[in-house]
Amino acid sequence: MKLTRLIPMAAVVAATVAAGCSPMPSTAAQVGDARISEAQLTRVAEGCESVGLGPDQVQRSQLLMSEILGLIAEDLAADNGQTVTDEEAQAVLRETNGTSPALGNPDCARVAASGAKLQILVTKLGENADIAALQQQFEAVDVQLNPRYGSWDPAGAGITGTGSLSVPS
């Protein structure tokens, strides 16, 4: 089953950190009731760097996108009477890319695998999964992105733009 309609994973644009005031200085994103803090994102970035995946290979905005997708998948799973776990997602990462350096750090592995949670959910829902309904649910999730990363486009590329601290999202 093609997931291209469900997963708006077009190219993620690099984040540009500029001087200015952000209305969410310690929050990278708010996904429904879940908060992704800048400190949490820094821990993940440092974890990825510890296994050789530096900012030139895995940009901060890509890590944030994976975090957001994972949280959305968990929300959609709950709404559809299912669960998707970090362990399941990491198992998919090990099966599809068992040599990934991300697996060498728990924080990096968790985020690297988060994007697989949507695929896991569709698999659990089976052949009769209503992809159009899932897409509508996906787009309805309230995502507030710190302006430094750009803006959130649930029907397109996810995180778009270069971001600015001086422009609210």
C-alpha positions in Angstrom: 0.0 0.0 0.0 1.4 3.4 -1.0 1.7 5.8 1.9 2.6 8.8 -0.1 -0.9 10.2 0.4 -0.7 9.7 4.1 2.8 10.8 4.9 3.6 14.3 3.8 7.3 13.7 3.7 8.6 15.9 0.9 12.0 17.4 1.4 12.5 18.9 4.8 14.1 22.3 4.6 17.0 23.2 6.9 16.3 25.3 9.9 17.9 28.8 10.0 18.4 30.2 13.5 18.3 34.0 13.5 18.3 36.5 16.2 15.0 37.8 17.5 12.2 36.8 19.9 10.3 33.6 19.6 6.9 33.2 21.3 7.9 29.6 22.1 11.6 29.9 23.0 12.0 26.6 24.9 9.5 24.7 22.7 10.4 23.3 19.3 6.8 22.1 18.6 3.5 21.4 20.3 1.6 18.4 18.9 -1.8 18.3 20.4 -1.1 18.0 24.1 2.5 16.8 23.7 5.4 19.2 23.8 8.7 18.7 22.1 11.2 20.9 23.9 14.3 22.4 22.5 16.3 20.6 25.2 14.8 17.3 24.0 15.6 18.1 20.4 19.2 19.0 21.5 19.5 15.6 23.3 18.5 13.8 20.1 20.8 15.8 17.9 23.7 15.2 20.3 22.8 11.5 20.4 22.9 11.4 16.6 26.2 13.2 16.6 27.7 10.7 19.0 27.2 8.0 16.4 28.6 10.0 13.6 25.5 11.6 12.2 26.3 15.3 12.4 24.2 18.3 11.3 25.4 17.9 7.7 23.8 14.5 7.5 20.8 14.9 9.8 19.5 18.4 10.2 17.7 19.6 13.4 14.5 20.2 11.4 14.6 16.6 10.1 14.8 15.4 13.7 11.9 17.6 14.7 9.9 16.4 11.7 10.4 12.8 12.8 9.4 13.6 16.4 6.2 15.3 15.1 5.3 12.4 12.8 5.8 9.9 15.6 3.5 11.9 18.0 0.9 12.3 15.3 1.0 8.5 14.5 0.5 7.8 18.2 -2.5 10.1 18.3 -4.0 8.6 15.2 -3.4 5.1 16.5 -5.3 5.9 19.7 -8.1 7.4 17.7 -8.4 4.2 15.7 -8.2 1.8 18.7 -4.5 0.8 18.0 -1.1 1.5 19.5 2.3 2.1 17.9 5.3 2.0 20.1 8.9 3.1 19.9 10.0 -0.5 20.1 7.9 -1.5 17.1 9.2 1.5 15.1 12.8 0.6 16.1 12.2 -3.0 15.0 11.2 -1.7 11.6 14.4 0.4 11.4 16.5 -2.6 12.3 14.7 -4.7 9.7 15.0 -2.1 6.9 18.3 -0.6 7.8 20.1 -2.8 10.4 23.4 -1.1 9.7 22.0 2.4 10.5 24.4 4.3 12.8 21.3 5.8 14.5 20.8 2.5 16.2 24.0 3.1 18.2 22.2 5.7 20.4 18.8 5.3 22.0 17.6 8.9 21.5 18.8 9.0 17.9 17.3 5.5 17.2 13.9 6.5 18.7 13.6 9.5 16.5 15.1 7.9 13.4 12.4 5.2 13.7 9.5 7.6 14.5 8.5 8.1 10.9 7.8 4.3 10.6 5.0 4.6 13.1 2.5 5.8 10.4 3.4 2.8 8.3 3.0 0.5 11.3 -0.5 2.0 12.0 -1.6 1.4 8.4 -0.4 -2.1 8.5 -2.3 -2.7 11.8 -5.4 -1.3 10.3 -5.1 -3.8 7.4 -6.2 -3.8 3.8 -9.4 -2.0 4.6 -7.7 1.0 6.1 -9.5 4.2 5.1 -6.5 6.2 3.9 -8.6 9.3 3.1 -10.0 9.3 6.7 -6.5 8.9 8.1 -5.3 11.8 6.0 -8.1 13.9 7.3 -7.3 12.9 10.9 -3.6 13.6 10.2 -4.4 17.1 8.9 -6.7 17.8 11.9 -3.9 17.3 14.5 -3.0 20.7 16.0 0.7 21.2 15.4 2.3 24.5 16.6 5.8 24.9 15.3 8.4 27.2 16.7 8.9 29.9 14.0 12.6 29.3 13.9 11.9 26.0 12.1 9.5 27.4 9.5 5.8 26.6 9.4 3.7 23.4 9.5 1.9 22.3 6.4 0.0 19.0 7.2 -1.3 18.6 3.7 2.1 19.1 2.0 5.7 18.9 3.1 5.2 19.1 6.9 7.8 21.6 7.9 8.2 24.3 5.3 10.2 27.5 4.9 13.5 28.4 6.4 12.1 29.7 9.7 12.6 33.0 11.5 12.5 33.9 15.2 10.9 37.2 14.4 7.9 36.0 12.6 5.2 34.1 14.5 3.9 30.9 12.8 
